[in-house]
Amino acid sequence: MFYVKLSLAVLFLLRYKFVLFYHLYLGGRMFYFMLGCDLLYMVGHLFYYG
């Protein structure tokens, strides 16, 4: 029974770590994507109206 609990705990931790890494990776990618879109929009706005 102890081994089952231990393996479940390890699986949970691994899954949690993977999800955390996944969120950080995707969050970083999305953040840079949004930042790039904002910068492109601002530069285009400046060129269009400036």
C-alpha positions as a Markdown table, in Angstrom:
| # | Residue | x | y | z |
|---|---|---|---|---|
| 1 | Met | 0.0 | 0.0 | 0.0 |
| 2 | Phe | 2.9 | 2.3 | 0.8 |
| 3 | Tyr | 4.4 | 1.8 | -2.6 |
| 4 | Val | 1.1 | 2.6 | -4.3 |
| 5 | Lys | 0.8 | 5.8 | -2.4 |
| 6 | Leu | 4.4 | 6.7 | -3.2 |
| 7 | Ser | 4.1 | 6.0 | -6.9 |
| 8 | Leu | 0.9 | 8.0 | -7.0 |
| 9 | Ala | 2.6 | 10.9 | -5.3 |
| 10 | Val | 5.5 | 10.7 | -7.7 |
| 11 | Leu | 3.2 | 10.6 | -10.7 |
| 12 | Phe | 1.2 | 13.6 | -9.4 |
| 13 | Leu | 4.4 | 15.6 | -8.9 |
| 14 | Leu | 5.7 | 14.7 | -12.3 |
| 15 | Arg | 2.4 | 15.6 | -13.9 |
| 16 | Tyr | 2.3 | 18.9 | -11.9 |
| 17 | Lys | 5.8 | 19.7 | -13.0 |
| 18 | Phe | 5.0 | 19.0 | -16.6 |
| 19 | Val | 1.9 | 21.1 | -16.5 |
| 20 | Leu | 3.7 | 23.9 | -14.8 |
| 21 | Phe | 6.5 | 23.7 | -17.4 |
| 22 | Tyr | 3.9 | 23.6 | -20.2 |
| 23 | His | 2.1 | 26.6 | -18.8 |
| 24 | Leu | 5.3 | 28.6 | -18.4 |
| 25 | Tyr | 6.4 | 27.7 | -21.9 |
| 26 | Leu | 3.1 | 28.4 | -23.6 |
| 27 | Gly | 2.6 | 31.5 | -21.4 |
| 28 | Gly | 6.0 | 32.8 | -22.5 |
| 29 | Arg | 5.3 | 32.1 | -26.1 |
| 30 | Met | 1.9 | 33.8 | -25.9 |
| 31 | Phe | 3.3 | 36.7 | -24.1 |
| 32 | Tyr | 6.0 | 37.3 | -26.7 |
| 33 | Phe | 3.4 | 36.8 | -29.5 |
| 34 | Met | 1.1 | 39.4 | -28.0 |
| 35 | Leu | 4.0 | 41.7 | -27.4 |
| 36 | Gly | 5.1 | 41.4 | -31.0 |
| 37 | Cys | 1.6 | 42.1 | -32.2 |
| 38 | Asp | 1.4 | 45.2 | -30.1 |
| 39 | Leu | 4.7 | 46.4 | -31.3 |
| 40 | Leu | 3.8 | 45.8 | -34.9 |
| 41 | Tyr | 0.5 | 47.6 | -34.4 |
| 42 | Met | 2.2 | 50.6 | -32.8 |
| 43 | Val | 4.8 | 50.8 | -35.5 |
| 44 | Gly | 2.2 | 50.5 | -38.2 |
| 45 | His | 0.1 | 53.1 | -36.5 |
| 46 | Leu | 3.1 | 55.5 | -36.4 |
| 47 | Phe | 4.0 | 54.9 | -40.0 |
| 48 | Tyr | 0.3 | 55.2 | -41.1 |
| 49 | Tyr | -0.5 | 58.4 | -39.2 |
| 50 | Gly | 3.0 | 59.8 | -38.9 |
